[in-house]
Amino acid sequence: MGLFLKHEIIENEGRFEALLYVGKRHAAQLNEDGEFVQNVKKEAVAFIELKFPLVPIQVIRIMIGSVPYVAFATSIKMD
């Protein structure tokens, strides 16, 4: 099983956001390990580029359950 349990793409007025849900077993690491958080961000960008190569995602939100944990802007561009 991968890091992300579920994902959603939301479009609002031409702006696309990705919501990536992590499991509870990763939640503790997110709170304790800053390096793990950076790795999760890198994994999130790679995941979005792989799954949605043609969607210009501008924001990625990492969710723990229904609670937003971190959100960050991306520079993913359409080719």
C-alpha positions as semicolon CSV with decimal commas, in nm:
position;residue;x (nm);y (nm);z (nm)
1;M;0,000;0,000;0,000
2;G;0,130;0,346;-0,088
3;L;0,162;0,655;0,122
4;F;-0,163;0,808;-0,003
5;L;-0,482;0,620;0,074
6;K;-0,711;0,837;-0,136
7;H;-0,690;1,140;-0,362
8;E;-0,925;1,403;-0,503
9;I;-0,887;1,677;-0,760
10;I;-1,097;1,987;-0,705
11;E;-1,151;2,258;-0,965
12;N;-1,266;2,602;-0,857
13;E;-1,284;2,881;-1,115
14;G;-1,013;2,724;-1,329
15;R;-0,780;2,658;-1,036
16;F;-0,699;2,294;-0,961
17;E;-0,615;2,156;-0,617
18;A;-0,517;1,804;-0,520
19;L;-0,621;1,658;-0,187
20;L;-0,405;1,363;-0,084
21;Y;-0,506;1,160;0,219
22;V;-0,250;0,982;0,437
23;G;-0,327;0,709;0,686
24;K;-0,313;0,730;1,062
25;R;0,011;0,533;1,076
26;H;0,186;0,817;0,892
27;A;0,021;1,090;1,101
28;A;0,255;1,037;1,396
29;Q;0,560;1,065;1,170
30;L;0,426;1,387;1,018
31;N;0,407;1,540;1,365
32;E;0,749;1,418;1,478
33;D;0,983;1,420;1,180
34;G;1,047;1,733;0,971
35;E;1,246;1,535;0,716
36;F;0,952;1,298;0,671
37;V;0,728;1,598;0,596
38;Q;0,966;1,710;0,321
39;N;0,970;1,358;0,178
40;V;0,589;1,349;0,182
41;K;0,581;1,676;-0,014
42;K;0,819;1,533;-0,274
43;E;0,614;1,213;-0,294
44;A;0,298;1,420;-0,335
45;V;0,438;1,613;-0,631
46;A;0,564;1,292;-0,793
47;F;0,226;1,124;-0,735
48;I;0,035;1,412;-0,896
49;E;0,273;1,431;-1,192
50;L;0,230;1,056;-1,248
51;K;-0,147;1,033;-1,202
52;F;-0,252;1,365;-1,358
53;P;0,015;1,474;-1,607
54;L;-0,223;1,700;-1,800
55;V;-0,390;1,875;-1,506
56;P;-0,221;2,200;-1,396
57;I;-0,239;2,142;-1,020
58;Q;-0,162;2,465;-0,834
59;V;-0,205;2,355;-0,473
60;I;-0,150;2,021;-0,300
61;R;-0,316;1,962;0,035
62;I;-0,203;1,674;0,255
63;M;-0,493;1,552;0,464
64;I;-0,508;1,333;0,774
65;G;-0,862;1,207;0,767
66;S;-1,079;1,512;0,703
67;V;-0,827;1,749;0,866
68;P;-0,589;1,948;0,645
69;Y;-0,232;1,898;0,766
70;V;-0,027;2,102;0,519
71;A;-0,089;2,279;0,190
72;F;0,169;2,404;-0,054
73;A;0,182;2,560;-0,398
74;T;0,329;2,367;-0,687
75;S;0,498;2,463;-1,007
76;I;0,353;2,175;-1,209
77;K;0,297;2,299;-1,563
78;M;0,110;2,150;-1,855
79;D;0,332;2,051;-2,147
